[in-house]
Amino acid sequence: MRVLVVYATTEGQTRKIAGRIAARVAETGHTPTTADATEAGPAHDPALFDAAFLAGSLHAGRYQAALVDYARRHAAALNARPSAFVSVSLSAAGDDPEDWSGLARCVEAFGRETGWTAMRLHHAAGAFRFTRYDFLKRWAMKYIAHRRGQAVDTHADTEYTDWPALDAFVDETLAAAGKGA
Ligand SMILES: Cc1cc2nc3c(=O)[nH]c(=O)nc-3n(C[C@H](O)[C@H](O)[C@H](O)COP(=O)(O)O)c2cc1C
């Protein structure tokens, strides 16, 4: 199958996640094409592919505008084929019920805004990227880590992504797509 992977990232973790999705697609004998949503062109029209993965991360409750725009423009083609959404966040790193209901609301809002309903959804835990934050982000993220009771090194990057769980999600999505789901 030809499989499209479109992502948006602010600090880089979702690019890494999209890279892992594409690698897994290739490992399982399919052909991936990856694009950053800010650079997606006519060659990245979902209508040209058998299945599509979109991935974006949450910043203050919203996914990147470029991903929202891409999904909205291509909603019809995305809805017409097997498609999956990978939502990247720090809320998904924990088990706080309020955080998880917040995640559900963000995904719902994304669906309403874009008109795309992903066939499958995966919540991937993201990362603290203290080496890349500017002063304001560093301050905000230290506060978030503190509020969550997370002991985190504020001079390094800490990754929470569960890579085997992501691989399993890709495998299941491709298996369902292969069955014509
Ligand atoms: C300024 C800022 C705001 C964030 N807001 C949220 C949020 O509202 N909910 C959440 O679960 N995670 C939030 N995060 C965590 C990010 O989703 C997480 O760091 C993710 O790995 C970022 O992905 P990226 O590197 O692809 O941009 C925020 C991170 C930053 C830096």
The ligand as an SDF file (V2000), in Angstrom:
LIG
                    3D

 31 33  0  0  0  0  0  0  0  0999 V2000
    4.0270   25.9910   25.1770 C   0  0  0  0  0  0  0  0  0  0  0  0
    3.5540   24.5610   25.2770 C   0  0  0  0  0  0  0  0  0  0  0  0
    2.2050   24.2880   25.4680 C   0  0  0  0  0  0  0  0  0  0  0  0
    1.7700   22.9610   25.5900 C   0  0  0  0  0  0  0  0  0  0  0  0
    0.4280   22.7230   25.7840 N   0  0  0  0  0  0  0  0  0  0  0  0
    0.0110   21.4530   25.9860 C   0  0  0  0  0  0  0  0  0  0  0  0
   -1.3710   21.1750   26.2340 C   0  0  0  0  0  0  0  0  0  0  0  0
   -2.2250   22.0450   26.1940 O   0  0  0  0  0  0  0  0  0  0  0  0
   -1.7200   19.8840   26.5090 N   0  0  0  0  0  0  0  0  0  0  0  0
   -0.7950   18.8700   26.5470 C   0  0  0  0  0  0  0  0  0  0  0  0
   -1.1620   17.7450   26.8430 O   0  0  0  0  0  0  0  0  0  0  0  0
    0.5070   19.0920   26.2500 N   0  0  0  0  0  0  0  0  0  0  0  0
    0.9280   20.3530   25.9800 C   0  0  0  0  0  0  0  0  0  0  0  0
    2.2440   20.6030   25.6930 N   0  0  0  0  0  0  0  0  0  0  0  0
    3.1680   19.4750   25.5690 C   0  0  0  0  0  0  0  0  0  0  0  0
    3.4660   19.1500   24.1050 C   0  0  0  0  0  0  0  0  0  0  0  0
    2.3150   18.6380   23.4510 O   0  0  0  0  0  0  0  0  0  0  0  0
    4.6190   18.1230   24.0700 C   0  0  0  0  0  0  0  0  0  0  0  0
    5.7640   18.7570   24.5840 O   0  0  0  0  0  0  0  0  0  0  0  0
    4.8860   17.5770   22.6880 C   0  0  0  0  0  0  0  0  0  0  0  0
    5.9280   16.6300   22.7800 O   0  0  0  0  0  0  0  0  0  0  0  0
    5.2350   18.6590   21.6740 C   0  0  0  0  0  0  0  0  0  0  0  0
    5.3830   18.0800   20.4020 O   0  0  0  0  0  0  0  0  0  0  0  0
    6.3130   18.7210   19.2790 P   0  0  0  0  0  0  0  0  0  0  0  0
    7.7350   18.5900   19.7670 O   0  0  0  0  0  0  0  0  0  0  0  0
    6.0530   17.9190   18.0780 O   0  0  0  0  0  0  0  0  0  0  0  0
    5.8900   20.1460   19.1190 O   0  0  0  0  0  0  0  0  0  0  0  0
    2.6950   21.8950   25.5220 C   0  0  0  0  0  0  0  0  0  0  0  0
    4.0510   22.1790   25.2950 C   0  0  0  0  0  0  0  0  0  0  0  0
    4.4840   23.4880   25.1640 C   0  0  0  0  0  0  0  0  0  0  0  0
    5.9520   23.7560   24.9170 C   0  0  0  0  0  0  0  0  0  0  0  0
  1  2  1  0
  2  3  1  0
  2 30  2  0
  3  4  2  0
  4  5  1  0
  4 28  1  0
  5  6  2  0
  6  7  1  0
  6 13  1  0
  7  8  2  0
  7  9  1  0
  9 10  1  0
 10 11  2  0
 10 12  1  0
 12 13  2  0
 13 14  1  0
 14 15  1  0
 14 28  1  0
 15 16  1  0
 16 17  1  0
 16 18  1  0
 18 19  1  0
 18 20  1  0
 20 21  1  0
 20 22  1  0
 22 23  1  0
 23 24  1  0
 24 25  2  0
 24 26  1  0
 24 27  1  0
 28 29  2  0
 29 30  1  0
 30 31  1  0
M  END
$$$$
